[in-house]
């Protein structure tokens, strides 16, 4: 059980240990940056072990209050002898893996809903029941009949839309009483993906510019970790309730839908060769829609992989080598999601104005002479730029409302 003097002494000894290691390996740290991470991790492990061991000691019945207040036989004679806890369990340590995986599947389902897979099945069912299409006794017709008979047992379209609204803030369905739409999800999700993509772009640049390409990159893992933790904490509060069982049911529904759309008699009816061709043919023929099948489906796959990654404790790694190796799993998924979302105006890259233009003579000195003129032009153009930025933000809000 640590008292105040032991507590203070531990922190001072740990600080002295860090300083001694830095002084001893100063020369090696310059040429081997990874050594600094390894030394830092070892000291952190030592401190964590001491704190854990002290936390397991059972405190006195009064939790040390009599020592501090000077009451009874255990009263402390000096302030340094009073008991002090090391703290409580960190907030970010808990990972609700199952619920976050469920949210990832629901995100996957949402994009297929927006593509129009379930609307296509409803239209096909209407045509089948009206006898308006040449379907009778084939495999697709039989599966469509079974699909229709089980409809009363499933969650309705309104139930699904309320789930999307509650989990992601997408759509305009009325959420159940006692909850609120998760309006912060899209901004935090796109921010995290932007940070992951930016980190790996910096990594690629550093691989090209440096002599030792496999050294740790100069990107900041703290920014990526913080963005991921913010998103994960956001989803922890919106993933309770029936979302887990709903996504299992709707995933089964999605599988049944594609078996119908991929059956031989249905594809022959519309002259298609794949279930996706059938989806697009019905959307164009009966709904006259602009197809967004490819980018939406890629956003569904990439977004689900990113959320599944967040469901694991990878985001808690603080050592650069470990974190970078684990983050590689979603590097390409983040770029794919961002590119697809950008093509539909649903997200923007955050690094568009990060790079300073290079002078024609091979350095930026040529630009310094016109710095004052550039600043003057910028000040004159500021009202116009503000109007453009406000216009782009208004367009982005309109796109987000479409979700």
Phi, psi and omega in degrees: 000116185282137169257178188297322180290320176297321179300311180294320180296323179298314180296322179291323178292321178296317178298319178294323178295317178299317181294319180295319178294321179296320179290322183290321184253025184302316181293320181289329183294330180294316181273345182224083182299332181295335179296325179297318177297320181294316178295318179298318181294321179296317178294319178298322179294321178297314180297318180296323179294319179295316180296318180296317180296319180291326181291338181278349178286130183290127181285163176295162183303326181268011179061019178093008183292322182294324175300314184289320183276351180075039182243135174083182184290341181265014181299135181284137179280338178215160186298326182293346180268001180278150183282140175221125177287159179276346181135186180251173181296133180302146183296319188278002183287332184277130179241115178273076191298311186297318182291323179289325174297320178297320177296321177299318177294321179295323176296320176299316180294320184302316182291327175290328174296317180290328175299321177115020183299314183286330175293323177298317179295320179297317179295318179297322178295319178297316179295322180294316181291329179276353183069026184271355179230158184273068173238133183220291188230015179283179181297319180295320179297318180293317178295325178293322176297313179296322177301317181290320182294329181272003185297325184290343182270350188263166169295144183276173176300320179295323177297318179293317180296323176294324178293318178298320181294318182288321185278322188237350184077012182272143178088188180229022179292151178284122181282157179300153180296136180100359178226172181226153177295145180274075187287346181272352188298308189298318179296317181289324179294311179293328178294316179297315180296321176300317181292322177295313180296319180294321179300316183282335172292318175297323179297316180295320179296316180295326177296326182281319188281330188266156181292319181256099191291340185262010171293159176302145183285172181266010174288157182265117177285338181295322180293317180294316180298316183294319178296319178292320179293322177298317179294317181296319178293327176297317184284337180299329184268350181248006184254009176281175174085214189271006183299326183296310182286329179297317182292328177295315181295316184286330173297321175296320178297319179296320178297316179299320181299318181285334173293322178293311183293337180262003179289154188296317183291326179289317180293323176296326180298320183256002177068038182247168182240348178222159176301324180293324176297322178295317178302311183292323179297316180290321179297320180286317186288319188252342181242349179052050186260152170280122188283133175233031189298309186295307181295323179295317182293324178290323175297323179297313183291310183294318180296321178295321179295321178295316180291326175295323177297319179293335180290343179266164182282019182298325186293345181275352180293133181250346179277130189302315183299313180295314183296318181294321179295321180285325181292337180301334182300327184247013181297308182288326177298321179295317178296320180294315179299314183296318179294317179294316179294323179293325180294335178258005179075024183258355178201162179228148174283142188267354187250026186295326184248026184277336190263130177276132181296146184265142181291157183291338180267013175095004176211173182267004180294329181296340182269346184291328183296330181258021183296317181293320178295322178296316178298322179293317179297320179296320180295326178288326182274356185301315179300320180295317179297321180299319179296319180295316180298317179297322178295318179294320178296322178295320177296320180296319178296324178295318178296320181294328178292331178297330184296000000 
